[in-house]
Amino acid sequence: MNGNAVALVTGGSRGIGAATALRLARDGADVALTYAEDAEAARAVVGKIEALGRRGLVLRADAGDAERAAGAVEETVRSLGRLDVLVNNAGVGVLGPLEGLTLAEVDRVLSVNVRGVFLASRAAAGRMGRGGRIITIGSCMTQRVAAPGGTLYAMSKAALTGLTKALSRELGERGITANLVHPGPVDTDMNPADGPYAASQSAVTALGRFGTPEEVAAMVSFLAGPDSAYVTGAEFSVDGGYAA
């Protein structure tokens, strides 16, 4: 990644998003990140980005807010001068029996996990030049749903496959790639490796363990870099063999 590159990571204040923002900064990018609630955590990540000698930018933007989902792209370009990499990481998970899901929960999950990704990707496509990268974080549950309760979440993440493939076709002639990364069980605040459901999740993987946010960030780094120039419309599992 060249020293002038600018990346935007949505939901970059913690977990996979924070690890990705830091990895891209180490790769040589200036990085903007969005957060919905925890401003202190977001500022802490930007502090680490700046300690690496890169510019960082904190943007409050709930991906479920249509105006803010696209607006974060415009603010990144305005403040950092350009946009080369968009990482659609922000997402929400609502798990539970099908009959217990409320309409408000359905609307919230789809607005963040699907509509927000579409709007941010469309805005980014309008700002990127040749070599641009759109990388979206999906889920291992698009390929295997190992237990009941994941209908809404799996549906929302599966929609990203169609979006990614269509983006690759629409943007390919402009030299912009679009790819999708499916994490498996990953040790984060939302799903800790020592949590009450960790043992059953680890048991489903081929490697018998949780992944780390940094392992997912490494795949994003590859897709954001020059070695992936001929890779687009593809899905990559970083799931320890969850779907094997």
C-alpha contacts under 8 A as a table, 3 or more apart, distances in Angstrom:
res1	aa1	res2	aa2	distance
1	M	5	A	6.68
1	M	27	D	6.17
1	M	28	G	6.03
1	M	29	A	6.98
1	M	224	A	7.56
1	M	225	G	5.32
1	M	226	P	6.49
2	N	5	A	5.71
2	N	28	G	6.36
2	N	29	A	7.30
3	G	28	G	5.17
3	G	29	A	6.12
4	N	28	G	7.76
4	N	29	A	6.67
4	N	30	D	7.50
5	A	28	G	7.16
5	A	29	A	4.83
5	A	30	D	6.31
5	A	82	R	7.86
5	A	83	L	7.23
5	A	84	D	5.89
5	A	85	V	7.80
6	V	29	A	5.31
6	V	30	D	4.79
6	V	31	V	5.80
6	V	32	A	7.73
6	V	80	L	7.07
6	V	82	R	6.28
6	V	83	L	5.05
6	V	84	D	5.35
6	V	85	V	6.45
7	A	24	L	7.52
7	A	29	A	6.43
7	A	30	D	6.24
7	A	31	V	4.82
7	A	32	A	6.22
7	A	83	L	6.01
7	A	84	D	5.85
7	A	85	V	4.45
7	A	86	L	5.77
7	A	87	V	7.53
8	L	31	V	5.75
8	L	32	A	4.69
8	L	33	L	5.59
8	L	34	T	7.91
8	L	73	V	7.40
8	L	76	T	7.11
8	L	83	L	7.37
8	L	85	V	6.28
8	L	86	L	4.97
8	L	87	V	6.14
9	V	12	G	5.49
9	V	17	G	6.48
9	V	20	T	7.53
9	V	21	A	6.28
9	V	31	V	7.32
9	V	32	A	6.30
9	V	33	L	4.76
9	V	34	T	6.60
9	V	86	L	6.16
9	V	87	V	4.72
9	V	88	N	6.35
9	V	89	N	6.51
10	T	17	G	6.97
10	T	33	L	5.54
10	T	34	T	4.82
10	T	35	Y	7.00
10	T	63	A	7.80
10	T	87	V	6.37
10	T	88	N	5.52
10	T	89	N	5.19
10	T	90	A	5.06
11	G	14	R	7.30
11	G	17	G	5.65
11	G	18	A	7.82
11	G	33	L	6.70
11	G	34	T	5.19
11	G	35	Y	5.07
11	G	36	A	7.32
11	G	88	N	7.97
11	G	89	N	5.69
11	G	90	A	4.15
11	G	91	G	7.42
12	G	15	G	7.67
12	G	16	I	7.55
12	G	17	G	3.96
12	G	18	A	4.58
12	G	19	A	7.95
12	G	20	T	7.60
12	G	21	A	6.43
12	G	33	L	5.02
12	G	34	T	5.70
12	G	35	Y	6.31
12	G	42	A	6.87
12	G	45	V	7.94
12	G	89	N	7.40
12	G	90	A	7.51
13	S	17	G	6.39
13	S	18	A	5.17
13	S	33	L	7.19
13	S	34	T	7.13
13	S	35	Y	5.90
13	S	38	D	7.23
13	S	39	A	7.88
13	S	41	A	5.45
13	S	42	A	4.20
13	S	43	R	7.83
13	S	45	V	6.38
14	R	17	G	5.75
14	R	18	A	4.59
14	R	19	A	7.42
14	R	41	A	6.99
14	R	42	A	7.48
14	R	188	T	8.00
14	R	189	D	7.94
15	G	18	A	5.45
15	G	19	A	6.32
15	G	187	D	7.95
15	G	188	T	5.18
15	G	189	D	6.81
15	G	213	P	5.99
16	I	19	A	5.15
16	I	20	T	5.99
16	I	89	N	7.64
16	I	188	T	7.56
16	I	213	P	4.54
16	I	214	E	7.15
16	I	216	V	6.84
16	I	217	A	6.71
17	G	20	T	5.09
17	G	21	A	6.14
17	G	89	N	5.98
17	G	90	A	7.56
18	A	21	A	5.11
18	A	22	L	6.28
18	A	45	V	6.49
19	A	22	L	5.27
19	A	23	R	6.10
19	A	213	P	5.77
19	A	214	E	5.52
19	A	217	A	5.98
20	T	23	R	5.02
20	T	24	L	6.12
20	T	213	P	7.72
20	T	214	E	7.13
20	T	216	V	7.72
20	T	217	A	4.54
20	T	218	A	7.73
20	T	220	V	7.07
20	T	221	S	7.60
21	A	24	L	5.33
21	A	25	A	6.27
21	A	31	V	6.37
21	A	32	A	7.95
21	A	33	L	7.27
21	A	45	V	7.88
21	A	49	I	7.77
22	L	25	A	5.03
22	L	26	R	6.22
22	L	45	V	7.43
22	L	48	K	7.32
22	L	49	I	6.05
23	R	26	R	5.05
23	R	27	D	6.21
23	R	214	E	7.81
23	R	217	A	6.47
23	R	218	A	7.34
23	R	221	S	6.87
24	L	27	D	4.84
24	L	28	G	6.46
24	L	29	A	5.63
24	L	30	D	7.84
24	L	31	V	7.29
24	L	221	S	6.32
25	A	28	G	5.15
25	A	29	A	4.72
25	A	30	D	5.96
25	A	31	V	6.38
25	A	49	I	5.99
25	A	52	L	7.02
25	A	54	R	6.31
26	R	29	A	7.22
26	R	52	L	6.76
27	D	221	S	7.64
28	G	54	R	7.28
29	A	54	R	6.73
30	D	49	I	7.98
30	D	54	R	5.17
30	D	55	R	4.79
30	D	56	G	5.95
30	D	80	L	7.71
31	V	49	I	7.51
31	V	54	R	7.57
31	V	55	R	6.43
31	V	56	G	5.01
31	V	57	L	6.46
32	A	56	G	5.50
32	A	57	L	4.34
32	A	58	V	5.96
32	A	59	L	7.21
32	A	76	T	6.38
33	L	42	A	7.50
33	L	56	G	7.83
33	L	57	L	6.25
33	L	58	V	5.38
33	L	59	L	6.06
34	T	42	A	7.60
34	T	58	V	6.01
34	T	59	L	4.62
34	T	60	R	5.46
34	T	61	A	5.63
34	T	62	D	7.81
34	T	72	A	7.43
35	Y	38	D	6.56
35	Y	39	A	6.85
35	Y	42	A	6.52
35	Y	58	V	7.65
35	Y	59	L	6.47
35	Y	60	R	5.13
35	Y	61	A	5.82
35	Y	62	D	6.76
36	A	39	A	7.86
36	A	60	R	5.79
36	A	61	A	5.58
36	A	62	D	4.76
36	A	63	A	7.79
37	E	60	R	7.78
38	D	41	A	5.51
38	D	42	A	6.45
39	A	42	A	5.06
39	A	43	R	6.13
39	A	60	R	7.70
40	E	43	R	5.17
40	E	44	A	6.21
41	A	44	A	5.04
41	A	45	V	6.44
42	A	45	V	5.25
42	A	46	V	6.42
42	A	58	V	6.50
43	R	46	V	5.03
43	R	47	G	6.09
43	R	58	V	6.58
44	A	47	G	5.00
44	A	48	K	6.51
45	V	48	K	5.18
45	V	49	I	6.36
46	V	49	I	4.85
46	V	50	E	6.14
46	V	56	G	5.15
46	V	57	L	6.59
46	V	58	V	6.95
47	G	50	E	5.17
47	G	51	A	6.17
47	G	56	G	7.61
48	K	51	A	4.92
48	K	52	L	6.49
49	I	52	L	5.24
49	I	53	G	6.93
49	I	54	R	5.81
49	I	55	R	6.83
49	I	56	G	5.95
50	E	53	G	5.08
50	E	54	R	4.97
50	E	55	R	5.60
50	E	56	G	6.06
51	A	54	R	7.30
57	L	76	T	7.68
59	L	72	A	6.81
61	A	65	D	7.51
61	A	68	R	5.27
61	A	69	A	6.51
61	A	72	A	6.64
62	D	65	D	5.51
62	D	68	R	6.45
62	D	69	A	6.77
62	D	112	V	7.93
63	A	66	A	6.99
63	A	68	R	6.66
63	A	69	A	4.83
63	A	90	A	6.70
63	A	91	G	7.82
63	A	111	S	7.49
63	A	112	V	5.10
63	A	113	N	7.99
63	A	116	G	5.03
63	A	117	V	7.63
64	G	69	A	7.01
64	G	108	R	6.83
64	G	111	S	4.85
64	G	112	V	4.22
64	G	113	N	7.96
64	G	115	R	7.46
64	G	116	G	5.75
65	D	68	R	5.36
65	D	69	A	6.01
65	D	111	S	7.65
65	D	112	V	7.84
65	D	116	G	7.36
66	A	69	A	5.25
66	A	70	A	6.76
66	A	111	S	7.99
66	A	115	R	7.57
66	A	116	G	6.38
66	A	119	L	7.12
67	E	70	A	5.76
67	E	71	G	5.84
68	R	71	G	4.55
68	R	72	A	5.89
69	A	72	A	5.89
69	A	73	V	7.65
69	A	116	G	5.47
69	A	117	V	7.66
69	A	119	L	6.22
69	A	120	A	5.41
70	A	73	V	5.61
70	A	74	E	6.99
70	A	116	G	7.79
70	A	119	L	5.50
70	A	120	A	4.68
70	A	122	R	7.82
70	A	123	A	5.58
70	A	124	A	7.99
71	G	74	E	5.10
71	G	75	E	6.17
72	A	75	E	5.09
72	A	76	T	6.12
72	A	120	A	7.76
73	V	76	T	5.16
73	V	77	V	6.39
73	V	83	L	7.80
73	V	120	A	6.73
73	V	123	A	6.37
73	V	124	A	6.09
74	E	77	V	5.22
74	E	78	R	6.09
74	E	123	A	7.66
75	E	78	R	4.99
75	E	79	S	6.00
76	T	79	S	5.28
76	T	80	L	5.65
76	T	81	G	7.30
76	T	82	R	7.20
76	T	83	L	7.10
77	V	80	L	5.36
77	V	81	G	4.73
77	V	82	R	4.50
77	V	83	L	5.89
77	V	127	R	7.89
78	R	81	G	5.60
78	R	82	R	7.46
80	L	83	L	7.93
82	R	127	R	7.40
82	R	128	M	7.63
83	L	86	L	7.52
83	L	124	A	7.26
83	L	127	R	6.53
83	L	128	M	5.87
83	L	132	G	7.83
84	D	128	M	5.84
84	D	129	G	7.34
84	D	131	G	7.29
84	D	132	G	4.80
84	D	133	R	6.27
85	V	132	G	5.87
85	V	133	R	4.70
85	V	134	I	5.96
85	V	135	I	7.60
85	V	224	A	6.54
86	L	121	S	7.44
86	L	124	A	6.90
86	L	133	R	6.27
86	L	134	I	4.90
86	L	135	I	6.13
87	V	134	I	6.16
87	V	135	I	4.81
87	V	136	T	5.63
87	V	137	I	7.47
88	N	117	V	6.08
88	N	120	A	7.72
88	N	121	S	7.92
88	N	134	I	7.63
88	N	135	I	6.20
88	N	136	T	4.52
88	N	137	I	6.04
89	N	136	T	6.22
89	N	137	I	5.19
90	A	112	V	7.33
90	A	113	N	7.33
91	G	109	V	7.74
91	G	112	V	5.86
91	G	113	N	5.17
92	V	109	V	6.02
92	V	112	V	6.78
92	V	113	N	6.72
93	G	109	V	6.91
93	G	153	Y	5.83
94	V	105	E	7.15
94	V	109	V	7.14
94	V	150	G	7.83
94	V	152	L	7.12
94	V	153	Y	6.24
95	L	149	G	5.27
95	L	150	G	5.33
95	L	151	T	7.64
95	L	152	L	7.22
95	L	153	Y	6.77
96	G	100	G	6.73
96	G	101	L	6.84
96	G	148	P	7.73
96	G	149	G	4.26
96	G	150	G	6.61
97	P	100	G	5.36
97	P	101	L	6.81
97	P	148	P	7.08
97	P	149	G	4.80
97	P	150	G	7.87
98	L	101	L	5.73
98	L	149	G	6.60
98	L	151	T	6.73
98	L	152	L	7.84
101	L	105	E	6.37
101	L	106	V	7.00
102	T	105	E	5.18
102	T	106	V	6.38
103	L	106	V	5.01
103	L	107	D	6.12
104	A	107	D	5.15
104	A	108	R	6.07
105	E	108	R	5.07
105	E	109	V	6.14
106	V	109	V	5.42
106	V	110	L	6.19
106	V	152	L	6.93
107	D	110	L	5.32
107	D	111	S	5.88
108	R	111	S	5.19
108	R	112	V	6.26
109	V	112	V	5.44
109	V	113	N	5.73
109	V	114	V	7.75
109	V	152	L	7.59
109	V	153	Y	7.17
109	V	156	S	7.03
110	L	113	N	5.27
110	L	114	V	5.15
110	L	115	R	6.35
110	L	156	S	5.95
111	S	114	V	5.81
111	S	115	R	4.80
111	S	116	G	5.89
112	V	115	R	6.06
112	V	116	G	4.96
112	V	117	V	7.13
113	N	116	G	6.24
113	N	117	V	6.29
113	N	156	S	5.95
113	N	157	K	6.73
114	V	117	V	5.30
114	V	118	F	6.22
114	V	156	S	6.12
114	V	157	K	7.43
114	V	159	A	6.85
114	V	160	L	6.88
115	R	118	F	5.10
115	R	119	L	6.13
116	G	119	L	5.19
116	G	120	A	6.06
117	V	120	A	5.27
117	V	121	S	5.97
117	V	136	T	7.88
118	F	121	S	5.17
118	F	122	R	6.08
118	F	163	L	7.44
119	L	122	R	5.13
119	L	123	A	6.17
120	A	123	A	5.15
120	A	124	A	6.03
121	S	124	A	5.02
121	S	125	A	6.00
121	S	134	I	6.92
122	R	125	A	5.16
122	R	126	G	6.49
123	A	126	G	5.30
123	A	127	R	6.76
124	A	127	R	5.15
124	A	128	M	6.10
124	A	134	I	7.99
125	A	128	M	5.37
125	A	171	L	7.63
125	A	176	I	7.92
128	M	131	G	7.96
128	M	132	G	5.49
128	M	176	I	7.63
129	G	132	G	5.82
129	G	174	R	7.35
129	G	175	G	7.61
129	G	176	I	7.32
130	R	174	R	5.78
130	R	175	G	4.59
130	R	176	I	5.74
131	G	175	G	5.40
131	G	176	I	5.33
131	G	177	T	7.36
131	G	229	A	7.37
132	G	175	G	6.94
132	G	176	I	4.56
132	G	177	T	6.43
133	R	176	I	5.72
133	R	177	T	5.08
133	R	178	A	6.06
133	R	223	L	7.55
133	R	224	A	5.94
134	I	176	I	7.57
134	I	177	T	6.17
134	I	178	A	4.63
134	I	179	N	6.49
135	I	178	A	5.77
135	I	179	N	5.05
135	I	180	L	5.76
135	I	181	V	7.37
135	I	220	V	7.05
135	I	223	L	7.28
135	I	224	A	7.60
136	T	160	L	7.71
136	T	164	T	7.85
136	T	178	A	7.88
136	T	179	N	6.42
136	T	180	L	4.85
136	T	181	V	6.21
137	I	180	L	5.93
137	I	181	V	4.97
137	I	182	H	6.09
137	I	183	P	7.40
138	G	142	T	7.64
138	G	157	K	5.38
138	G	158	A	7.52
138	G	160	L	6.81
138	G	180	L	6.34
138	G	181	V	5.63
138	G	182	H	4.66
138	G	183	P	6.86
139	S	142	T	5.84
139	S	154	A	7.60
139	S	157	K	6.20
139	S	181	V	7.40
139	S	182	H	4.30
139	S	183	P	5.27
139	S	184	G	6.54
140	C	143	Q	5.62
140	C	144	R	6.38
140	C	145	V	7.96
140	C	182	H	5.13
140	C	183	P	5.62
140	C	184	G	5.00
140	C	237	S	7.02
140	C	239	D	6.56
140	C	242	Y	7.03
140	C	243	A	6.80
141	M	144	R	4.92
141	M	145	V	4.98
141	M	146	A	7.81
141	M	150	G	7.82
141	M	154	A	5.47
141	M	157	K	7.77
141	M	184	G	7.93
142	T	145	V	7.16
142	T	154	A	5.51
142	T	155	M	7.47
142	T	157	K	6.28
142	T	158	A	5.10
143	Q	243	A	6.08
144	R	242	Y	7.59
144	R	243	A	5.55
145	V	148	P	7.55
145	V	150	G	6.94
145	V	154	A	7.58
146	A	204	V	7.87
147	A	150	G	7.30
148	P	151	T	7.65
150	G	153	Y	5.46
150	G	154	A	5.73
151	T	154	A	5.38
151	T	155	M	6.04
152	L	155	M	5.21
152	L	156	S	6.27
153	Y	156	S	5.22
153	Y	157	K	6.34
154	A	157	K	5.24
154	A	158	A	5.97
155	M	158	A	5.13
155	M	159	A	6.42
156	S	159	A	5.46
156	S	160	L	7.33
157	K	160	L	5.47
157	K	161	T	7.63
158	A	161	T	5.63
158	A	162	G	7.61
159	A	162	G	5.64
159	A	163	L	6.52
160	L	163	L	4.87
160	L	164	T	5.91
160	L	180	L	7.68
161	T	164	T	5.21
161	T	165	K	6.23
161	T	180	L	7.14
161	T	235	E	7.65
162	G	165	K	5.31
162	G	166	A	6.07
163	L	166	A	5.23
163	L	167	L	6.02
164	T	167	L	5.08
164	T	168	S	6.21
164	T	178	A	5.73
164	T	179	N	5.99
164	T	180	L	6.63
164	T	233	G	5.75
164	T	234	A	7.73
165	K	168	S	5.19
165	K	169	R	6.59
165	K	178	A	7.38
165	K	179	N	7.78
165	K	232	T	7.91
165	K	233	G	4.45
165	K	234	A	7.20
166	A	169	R	5.25
166	A	170	E	6.19
166	A	233	G	7.58
167	L	170	E	5.00
167	L	171	L	5.82
167	L	172	G	7.88
167	L	177	T	7.89
167	L	178	A	6.18
167	L	233	G	7.46
168	S	171	L	5.41
168	S	172	G	5.41
168	S	176	I	7.47
168	S	177	T	5.73
168	S	178	A	5.16
168	S	179	N	7.75
168	S	232	T	5.84
168	S	233	G	5.01
169	R	172	G	5.36
169	R	173	E	7.86
169	R	233	G	7.65
170	E	173	E	7.42
171	L	174	R	5.40
171	L	175	G	6.71
171	L	176	I	5.42
171	L	177	T	6.88
172	G	175	G	5.14
172	G	176	I	5.52
172	G	177	T	6.29
173	E	176	I	7.54
177	T	229	A	7.52
177	T	231	V	7.04
177	T	232	T	4.99
177	T	233	G	7.29
178	A	232	T	5.25
178	A	233	G	5.58
178	A	234	A	7.62
179	N	223	L	7.46
179	N	231	V	7.69
179	N	232	T	5.52
179	N	233	G	5.22
179	N	234	A	5.13
179	N	235	E	6.16
180	L	233	G	7.59
180	L	234	A	6.21
180	L	235	E	4.73
180	L	236	F	6.24
181	V	216	V	7.93
181	V	219	M	7.60
181	V	220	V	7.45
181	V	235	E	5.81
181	V	236	F	4.81
181	V	237	S	5.98
181	V	238	V	7.08
182	H	235	E	7.14
182	H	236	F	5.93
182	H	237	S	4.68
182	H	238	V	5.91
182	H	239	D	7.04
183	P	186	V	7.01
183	P	216	V	6.57
183	P	237	S	6.11
183	P	238	V	4.80
183	P	239	D	5.13
184	G	210	F	7.69
184	G	211	G	7.14
184	G	237	S	7.53
184	G	238	V	6.09
184	G	239	D	3.68
184	G	240	G	6.71
184	G	242	Y	6.35
185	P	191	N	7.59
185	P	201	Q	6.58
185	P	202	S	7.27
185	P	210	F	5.29
185	P	211	G	6.19
185	P	239	D	6.61
186	V	191	N	6.88
186	V	192	P	7.44
186	V	193	A	7.27
186	V	210	F	5.16
186	V	211	G	4.50
186	V	212	T	5.39
186	V	213	P	6.40
187	D	191	N	5.94
187	D	192	P	4.70
187	D	193	A	4.91
187	D	210	F	6.00
187	D	211	G	6.15
187	D	212	T	5.49
187	D	213	P	6.85
188	T	191	N	5.16
188	T	192	P	5.04
188	T	193	A	7.49
188	T	212	T	7.80
188	T	213	P	7.24
189	D	192	P	5.55
191	N	195	G	6.74
191	N	198	A	7.72
192	P	195	G	5.04
192	P	198	A	7.07
193	A	198	A	5.38
193	A	210	F	6.11
194	D	198	A	5.92
194	D	199	A	7.96
195	G	198	A	5.24
196	P	199	A	7.49
197	Y	200	S	5.81
197	Y	201	Q	6.49
198	A	201	Q	5.16
198	A	202	S	6.04
198	A	210	F	7.92
199	A	202	S	5.22
199	A	203	A	6.15
200	S	203	A	5.14
200	S	204	V	6.65
201	Q	204	V	5.41
201	Q	205	T	7.01
201	Q	210	F	7.85
202	S	205	T	5.46
202	S	207	L	7.86
202	S	208	G	4.91
202	S	209	R	4.69
202	S	210	F	5.87
203	A	206	A	7.68
203	A	208	G	5.38
203	A	209	R	7.39
204	V	208	G	7.13
204	V	242	Y	5.80
205	T	208	G	5.21
205	T	209	R	6.83
205	T	239	D	7.28
205	T	240	G	5.48
205	T	241	G	4.99
205	T	242	Y	4.10
205	T	243	A	7.57
205	T	244	A	7.95
206	A	240	G	5.86
206	A	241	G	4.59
206	A	242	Y	6.26
206	A	244	A	7.27
207	L	240	G	5.37
207	L	241	G	6.55
208	G	240	G	7.57
209	R	240	G	7.35
210	F	240	G	7.52
211	G	215	E	6.64
211	G	216	V	7.87
211	G	239	D	7.09
211	G	240	G	6.96
212	T	215	E	5.32
212	T	216	V	6.93
213	P	216	V	5.31
213	P	217	A	6.18
214	E	217	A	4.81
214	E	218	A	6.13
215	E	218	A	5.19
215	E	219	M	6.94
215	E	238	V	7.55
216	V	219	M	5.42
216	V	220	V	6.58
216	V	238	V	6.22
217	A	220	V	4.96
217	A	221	S	6.05
218	A	221	S	4.96
218	A	222	F	6.40
219	M	222	F	5.14
219	M	223	L	6.37
219	M	238	V	7.74
220	V	223	L	5.10
220	V	224	A	6.06
221	S	224	A	5.06
221	S	225	G	6.13
222	F	225	G	5.21
222	F	226	P	7.84
222	F	227	D	6.83
222	F	228	S	6.38
223	L	226	P	7.98
223	L	227	D	7.65
223	L	228	S	5.31
223	L	231	V	7.72
224	A	228	S	7.15
225	G	228	S	6.05
225	G	229	A	7.58
226	P	229	A	5.58
227	D	230	Y	7.86
228	S	231	V	5.18
229	A	232	T	7.94
231	V	234	A	6.88
238	V	241	G	7.90
239	D	242	Y	5.35
239	D	243	A	7.35
241	G	244	A	4.90
